[in-house]
């Protein structure tokens, strides 16, 4: 019981340091999990990742330019 009281008192007196540290740790975890999430959604048939979208856009531009070149006299 004394240890829990001591722990809560420490948190209460140092909340200005503890709360930002918790947010930093959460942000680090979120940024580390992001590539795994993108890979899992791609594998599961979910939303494609940014590289695939960029390749599709670039591929579309290439086709558009090729069609435009054919139309020019």
HUJOZI-V783960 format. One record per residue. N is the residue number from 1. RES is the residue in one small letter. SS is DSSP state (hx for helix, st for strand, lp for the rest). PSI is psi as a letter, one per 30 degrees, with the letter a starting at -180 (NA if undefined). Layout:
{{N & RES & SS & PSI} {N & RES & SS & PSI}}
//
This chain:
{{1 & x & lp & e} {2 & x & hx & e} {3 & x & hx & e} {4 & x & hx & e} {5 & x & hx & e} {6 & x & hx & e} {7 & x & hx & e} {8 & x & hx & e} {9 & x & hx & e} {10 & x & hx & e} {11 & x & hx & e} {12 & x & hx & e} {13 & x & hx & f} {14 & x & lp & g} {15 & x & hx & f} {16 & x & hx & f} {17 & x & hx & e} {18 & x & hx & e} {19 & x & hx & e} {20 & x & hx & e} {21 & x & hx & e} {22 & x & hx & e} {23 & x & hx & e} {24 & x & hx & e} {25 & x & hx & e} {26 & x & hx & e} {27 & x & hx & e} {28 & x & hx & e} {29 & x & hx & e} {30 & x & hx & e} {31 & x & hx & f} {32 & x & hx & e} {33 & x & hx & f} {34 & x & hx & e} {35 & x & hx & e} {36 & x & hx & e} {37 & x & hx & e} {38 & x & hx & e} {39 & x & hx & e} {40 & x & hx & e} {41 & x & hx & e} {42 & x & hx & e} {43 & x & hx & e} {44 & x & lp & g} {45 & x & lp & g} {46 & x & lp & a} {47 & x & lp & k} {48 & x & lp & l} {49 & x & lp & l} {50 & x & hx & e} {51 & x & hx & e} {52 & x & hx & e} {53 & x & hx & e} {54 & x & hx & e} {55 & x & hx & e} {56 & x & hx & e} {57 & x & hx & e} {58 & x & hx & e} {59 & x & hx & e} {60 & x & hx & e} {61 & x & hx & e} {62 & x & hx & e} {63 & x & hx & e} {64 & x & hx & e} {65 & x & hx & e} {66 & x & hx & e} {67 & x & hx & e} {68 & x & hx & e} {69 & x & hx & e} {70 & x & hx & f} {71 & x & hx & f} {72 & x & lp & k} {73 & x & lp & NA}}
//
